Amino acid sequence: MRGGANVAFFWLLLVILGSCVLSFSLSTLPSRFHYHTEQRQQQQQQQQQQLQFGSSSPRPRPRRHLGHSPPTCLIMVQSLNFQGILAVGQVLRNPSLMLPHISIKHIGLLDFELLRQAGIKGIVFDKDNTLTAPYIDSIHPQVAAAFENSKRVFGAKRLLIISNSAGTLDDTNYEAATRIEAELGVPVLRHSIKKPGAIPEVLEHFKRECGPETTYENLCIIGDRLLTDVMWGNFAGMFTVHTQILTPMGDNKVAAIVRRLENVACRILSRHWTAMPHPALASRVVFGEAGEGEGGGGEAKKEA
């Protein structure tokens, strides 16, 4: 037990370091930047015309393509997440906070009807790599049918998207949140505190939509990040579902590294600790085998 715990805490320290690096790297970027696809196409057309007609003007030096860029004119970049850095200390004291109740490949493996019958009244979704590709507003084809099914079972107003960029103070005039709502057809929470910090607006929203008796125990959080989505849900007492990423295209490279560290730490921790207790654990809410995702599900029991 001691050796396994030492390895687990070593990985947790790596995750902490990675989270700090991620927060610092993102905070040094401007809060917004523009990527105009039309302008890029015009430049390419001008270069072709210069080649065709033998223009003597110097051709601009082509820029190297550094990776996938989304076909949208506005991309939100997250700023420093102090809540995420401070909350990691809670995991060192209680590693179960990092373990999801269920770990799956994507939301298409969830039976939303059985989830509702298990006492869940509302669903909280992370956006990037849970519903959409990173920095893309439209639903990813792999989960489109499942997302529509969740709307049918719960109703669009009982679904809520919570992002650490769109809908936060980083989102000027909440333009990104408004755009996502129009595209996906579900509300995006406006909030000032980022996951995994306490976000009182969440319960206020579901009390209005699901009834005043609604508690965090009646909510389910679904996301791809263990130190934000899963940890925040476990802090509050929600049913937590961890998913794998939908696509690596467009993903922040540092975030991808931190996510891998999180997943490795979760697999190690799940050998010695269980996930936080929740009534919905007694119900079978997954199609096929649970634990297909990278997180491991936290099914192992803590050793004495």
HELIX and SHEET records of a PDB file:
HELIX    1   1 ARG A    2  SER A   27  1                                  26    
HELIX    2   2 THR A   37  PHE A   53  1                                  17    
HELIX    3   3 PHE A   82  ARG A   93  1                                  12    
HELIX    4   4 PRO A   95  MET A   98  5                                   4    
HELIX    5   5 ILE A  107  LEU A  109  5                                   3    
HELIX    6   6 PHE A  112  GLN A  117  1                                   6    
HELIX    7   7 PRO A  141  VAL A  143  5                                   3    
HELIX    8   8 ALA A  144  PHE A  154  1                                  11    
HELIX    9   9 ALA A  156  ARG A  158  5                                   3    
HELIX   10  10 THR A  172  TYR A  174  5                                   3    
HELIX   11  11 GLU A  175  LEU A  184  1                                  10    
HELIX   12  12 PRO A  200  CYS A  210  1                                  11    
HELIX   13  13 TYR A  216  ASN A  218  5                                   3    
HELIX   14  14 LEU A  226  VAL A  230  3                                   5    
HELIX   15  15 MET A  231  ALA A  236  1                                   6    
HELIX   16  16 LYS A  253  LEU A  269  1                                  17    
HELIX   17  17 PRO A  279  ALA A  282  5                                   4    
SHEET    1   A 2 ARG A  32  HIS A  34  0                                        
SHEET    2   A 2 LEU A  74  MET A  76 -1                                        
SHEET    1   B 5 ILE A 102  ILE A 104  0                                        
SHEET    2   B 5 PHE A 239  THR A 243  1                                        
SHEET    3   B 5 LEU A 219  GLY A 223  1                                        
SHEET    4   B 5 GLY A 122  PHE A 125  1                                        
SHEET    5   B 5 LEU A 159  ILE A 161  1                                        
END                                                                             
